[in-house]
């Protein structure tokens, strides 16, 4: 084998080794990128589930808040009625004493 041919074959061998390293590195980077994509997708799905849950809770809160406001108004109305009844009872008692 001539020195030129040997050098050329050695050169080709070195370049093939370098290409194998580049290919291995590219595969590793692609695998890492795929893993990051999967993790981002999982995180996005988790956040969507949390958002849906929070939306349901917000809707429930609105319904409970409306019910609470209605009960509070009813309570206030009953309280005013009882005050009026007490005032009328006191007035009637005062009239009966006279």
C-alpha positions, 0 to 999 in steps of 0.5 A: 500500500502506498503512503498516499493511499494509506494516508487517504484511508487513515484520513477517511477513517478519522472522518468516519470516526468524527462523523460517528461522534457527531451522529452520536451527539446528534442522537443524544441531543435529539433524545434530550429534546424529545424528553424535554418535549414530553415533559413540557407536554405533561406539564401543559396537560397538568396545568390544563387539568388544574385550570379546569378544576379551578374553573369548576371551583370558581363556578361552584364558588359563584353558586355558593356565594349567590346562595349565601347572599340570598340566605343573608338577605333572608336572615336580615329580613327575618331579623328586621321582622323580629325587631318589629315584632319585639317593638310591637310587643313592647308597645302592646305591653305598654298599652296594656299596663296603662 
